[in-house]
């Protein structure tokens, strides 16, 4: 519970309810004049930062830090040690996330310094982030000018300057692609009958939607495919059952069965596309507040959402190169096309050329770039 004071800035852990409230509410003050920012639901933002509601924080030693200037909260950060990551990579890497800060390099430097020191005291040799333990959000926005889709980050671009001035360098860029029927997007003609051709040729393959009544078992299918499919990806850590169930619970209320598809080989799931409606469209309208009126809006307006996020598309390694990823994308697009959709495909690794080439062949357009940073501590 050490307090650090430097350049009239006080950085300290968050031990009281009042300080926790300040930690959670800080973004509202920082982004009040940003037309792109989407306020999260107040109640969910509080719950997600509390132990017992967040599997990453539950398993990780962590420290929530607030920065004050003239007794006013002006910045925050979470520093944490994920034992699953370090066990998987045999590393001593600390993480940081939930970073927010006023436009003041001294405040940012004080927060990063406190996070570094906390990790050093616990034997970590390097730090990586932002990898937020809340909402599965990675990276600082580096390029792009649209509101964030649900479970993706948004920040002032000056965060990138602050982190580089604090000694961090690029670890990896994550790219975001878009299709927007409202801007004239249509599936390229050569892909219009791709799904029919492959399913006629491969009689053992079938495509189905997720079964809402069997969410727990469906979550385990997704878990098994994801863990096998992306095992060689940068930053991968096997997703455990508690995390996947937590994600499914988060998405349960907005689940659109048409947006989650499995390819099965003789009834066994071998590939999956994970899409969901961008509930941020409504969160923005209700300003993150829950009351009987806004709950009614959430329930009734979610069915009319035209914005979607493609959170993941994964194929078991033994089925790579067979076109199942294209099959899933084509069927997903056809299922949602009547809504005149806008779809974002998020977090494509900059060096995953196979995926990027496939997206570009289907005329998706890159619209954003996020950057994850790292720094040696010793």
ZAMARGU-4260 file (C-alpha; in steps of 0.2 Angstrom, whole numbers, plus 5000, padded with zeros to 4 digits):
<rodrens>
0) 5000/5000/5000 | 5015/5011/4996 | 5011/5029/4991 | 5022/5037/4978 | 5023/5056/4977
5) 5032/5065/4963 | 5030/5081/4953 | 5015/5085/4964 | 5007/5069/4958 | 5002/5055/4971
10) 5000/5037/4965 | 4993/5025/4977 | 4984/5008/4978 | 4965/5008/4979 | 4960/5002/4996
15) 4943/5010/5000 | 4926/5010/4992 | 4927/5028/4988 | 4944/5026/4979 | 4937/5011/4970
20) 4922/5022/4964 | 4934/5035/4958 | 4944/5022/4949 | 4929/5015/4940 | 4921/5032/4936
25) 4937/5041/4930 | 4934/5037/4911 | 4918/5047/4912 | 4927/5063/4916 | 4941/5060/4904
30) 4930/5056/4889 | 4915/5067/4892 | 4919/5078/4877 | 4924/5063/4865 | 4910/5059/4853
35) 4917/5042/4849 | 4918/5035/4867 | 4905/5023/4873 | 4902/5023/4891 | 4901/5005/4898
40) 4886/5000/4910 | 4890/5007/4927 | 4886/4992/4936 | 4896/4980/4924 | 4911/4991/4925
45) 4911/4990/4944 | 4908/4971/4945 | 4921/4967/4931 | 4934/4976/4942 | 4930/4966/4958
50) 4936/4949/4963 | 4924/4935/4961 | 4917/4942/4944 | 4933/4942/4933 | 4942/4926/4931
55) 4958/4935/4925 | 4959/4946/4941 | 4953/4931/4952 | 4968/4921/4947 | 4981/4935/4946
60) 4990/4945/4959 | 4986/4963/4955 | 4986/4981/4960 | 4974/4994/4956 | 4983/5011/4956
65) 4975/5029/4955 | 4985/5045/4952 | 4979/5061/4960 | 4984/5079/4956 | 4978/5092/4968
70) 4967/5079/4977 | 4958/5075/4960 | 4959/5058/4952 | 4968/5061/4935 | 4974/5043/4930
75) 4973/5025/4933 | 4981/5008/4929 | 4980/4990/4934 | 4997/4980/4936 | 4995/4961/4937
80) 5004/4945/4935 | 4994/4931/4926 | 5001/4914/4932 | 4994/4905/4917 | 5003/4916/4905
85) 5020/4914/4914 | 5018/4896/4916 | 5014/4893/4897 | 5029/4904/4891 | 5040/4900/4906
90) 5042/4919/4908 | 5042/4932/4922 | 5031/4944/4912 | 5019/4957/4921 | 5004/4965/4912
95) 4996/4981/4914 | 4978/4986/4908 | 4964/4998/4912 | 4975/5013/4909 | 4967/5030/4908
100) 4976/5047/4910 | 4973/5065/4907 | 4984/5074/4894 | 4999/5075/4906 | 5015/5066/4903
105) 5020/5067/4921 | 5004/5058/4927 | 5007/5045/4914 | 5025/5043/4919 | 5020/5041/4937
110) 5008/5028/4934 | 5019/5017/4923 | 5033/5020/4935 | 5022/5013/4950 | 5017/4999/4939
115) 5035/4994/4935 | 5040/4995/4953 | 5026/4984/4959 | 5031/4971/4946 | 5049/4972/4950
120) 5046/4969/4968 | 5038/4953/4963 | 5052/4947/4952 | 5045/4951/4935 | 5058/4954/4922
125) 5047/4963/4909 | 5030/4972/4907 | 5018/4970/4892 | 5002/4980/4888 | 4989/4986/4888
130) 4981/4969/4890 | 4965/4974/4900 | 4959/4961/4912 | 4942/4968/4909 | 4933/4965/4892
135) 4946/4956/4883 | 4953/4972/4876 | 4971/4973/4870 | 4982/4988/4864 | 4981/5006/4862
140) 4971/5013/4848 | 4985/5020/4836 | 4975/5023/4820 | 4956/5024/4816 | 4942/5036/4819
145) 4926/5026/4823 | 4917/5022/4839 | 4923/5005/4847 | 4913/4990/4845 | 4908/4980/4861
150) 4923/4973/4870 | 4936/4983/4861 | 4946/4998/4867 | 4946/5017/4863 | 4958/5030/4869
155) 4966/5047/4865 | 4980/5044/4853 | 4992/5053/4865 | 4993/5037/4875 | 5005/5031/4862
160) 5016/5045/4865 | 5016/5044/4883 | 5020/5025/4884 | 5035/5027/4872 | 5041/5041/4882
165) 5040/5029/4897 | 5052/5017/4889 | 5040/5005/4880 | 5042/4999/4862 | 5031/4991/4850
170) 5027/4972/4853 | 5014/4969/4840 | 5000/4978/4830 | 4983/4972/4829 | 4972/4976/4814
175) 4954/4979/4812 | 4944/4976/4796 | 4927/4982/4791 | 4913/4977/4779 | 4899/4990/4778
180) 4884/4987/4767 | 4878/5005/4769 | 4894/5010/4760 | 4891/4998/4746 | 4900/4982/4752
185) 4894/4966/4744 | 4902/4949/4744 | 4913/4947/4729 | 4904/4937/4715 | 4917/4923/4715
190) 4912/4919/4733 | 4893/4920/4731 | 4892/4901/4728 | 4907/4895/4737 | 4898/4888/4752
195) 4886/4878/4741 | 4900/4871/4731 | 4911/4865/4746 | 4896/4858/4755 | 4890/4849/4739
200) 4908/4842/4737 | 4911/4838/4755 | 4895/4828/4760 | 4903/4825/4777 | 4903/4844/4782
205) 4888/4853/4788 | 4886/4871/4795 | 4874/4875/4810 | 4871/4889/4822 | 4874/4889/4840
210) 4861/4881/4851 | 4856/4894/4864 | 4848/4880/4875 | 4865/4871/4876 | 4877/4886/4880
215) 4888/4877/4892 | 4892/4863/4880 | 4893/4875/4865 | 4906/4885/4875 | 4916/4870/4877
220) 4916/4866/4858 | 4922/4884/4855 | 4935/4883/4869 | 4942/4867/4861 | 4943/4874/4843
225) 4950/4891/4848 | 4964/4883/4859 | 4969/4871/4845 | 4967/4883/4831 | 4977/4898/4838
230) 4990/4889/4848 | 5005/4896/4838 | 4998/4914/4838 | 5008/4928/4846 | 5002/4930/4864
235) 4992/4915/4865 | 4988/4907/4881 | 4976/4892/4882 | 4958/4898/4887 | 4952/4889/4902
240) 4934/4884/4905 | 4930/4897/4918 | 4936/4911/4905 | 4925/4904/4891 | 4910/4902/4902
245) 4912/4920/4908 | 4913/4926/4890 | 4898/4917/4886 | 4888/4924/4901 | 4894/4941/4895
250) 4887/4938/4878 | 4872/4928/4883 | 4860/4943/4884 | 4864/4949/4866 | 4867/4933/4858
255) 4862/4932/4840 | 4861/4913/4835 | 4863/4918/4816 | 4880/4926/4820 | 4889/4911/4828
260) 4892/4896/4817 | 4900/4879/4818 | 4906/4868/4804 | 4904/4850/4809 | 4913/4835/4801
265) 4900/4821/4803 | 4893/4830/4818 | 4909/4835/4827 | 4913/4854/4828 | 4929/4857/4819
270) 4928/4876/4815 | 4918/4891/4822 | 4914/4909/4818 | 4910/4920/4833 | 4900/4935/4829
275) 4889/4946/4840 | 4879/4962/4839 | 4888/4978/4844 | 4878/4982/4859 | 4889/4998/4861
280) 4877/5006/4848 | 4864/5005/4862 | 4876/5009/4877 | 4880/5025/4868 | 4862/5030/4868
285) 4858/5026/4886 | 4875/5033/4892 | 4879/5018/4902 | 4864/5020/4914 | 4853/5006/4919
290) 4835/5010/4924 | 4818/5003/4919 | 4817/5014/4903 | 4835/5009/4898 | 4833/4991/4901
295) 4817/4991/4890 | 4828/4999/4876 | 4841/4986/4878 | 4829/4972/4877 | 4819/4979/4862
300) 4832/4988/4852 | 4845/4974/4852 | 4835/4965/4839 | 4837/4979/4827 | 4856/4982/4828
305) 4864/4982/4812 | 4882/4983/4818 | 4891/4967/4822 | 4908/4962/4828 | 4917/4946/4822
310) 4927/4942/4837 | 4935/4926/4831 | 4936/4913/4817 | 4945/4897/4820 | 4948/4881/4812
315) 4956/4865/4819 | 4974/4863/4812 | 4970/4847/4803 | 4957/4856/4793 | 4968/4871/4788
320) 4969/4874/4769 | 4952/4867/4766 | 4942/4883/4764 | 4932/4881/4780 | 4937/4899/4786
325) 4930/4906/4769 | 4914/4895/4771 | 4911/4902/4788 | 4913/4920/4783 | 4902/4918/4767
330) 4888/4909/4777 | 4889/4922/4791 | 4888/4937/4779 | 4873/4929/4770 | 4864/4926/4786
335) 4866/4944/4792 | 4865/4953/4775 | 4847/4956/4776 | 4850/4968/4790 | 4861/4979/4779
340) 4875/4976/4791 | 4891/4984/4796 | 4904/4971/4803 | 4921/4973/4811 | 4933/4959/4811
345) 4945/4963/4826 | 4962/4959/4832 | 4970/4952/4817 | 4989/4950/4820 | 4999/4961/4808
350) 5010/4946/4803 | 4996/4933/4800 | 4997/4936/4782 | 4986/4921/4778 | 4971/4928/4787
355) 4975/4946/4781 | 4976/4940/4763 | 4959/4931/4764 | 4951/4946/4771 | 4957/4957/4758
360) 4952/4945/4744 | 4934/4946/4751 | 4936/4965/4750 | 4936/4969/4768 | 4944/4986/4772
365) 4957/4990/4786 | 4950/5004/4797 | 4960/5003/4813 | 4976/4998/4821 | 4979/4994/4839
370) 4997/4993/4847 | 5003/4982/4861 | 5019/4988/4870 | 5032/4980/4880 | 5048/4985/4891
375) 5062/4976/4900 | 5061/4979/4918 | 5079/4973/4922
</rodrens>
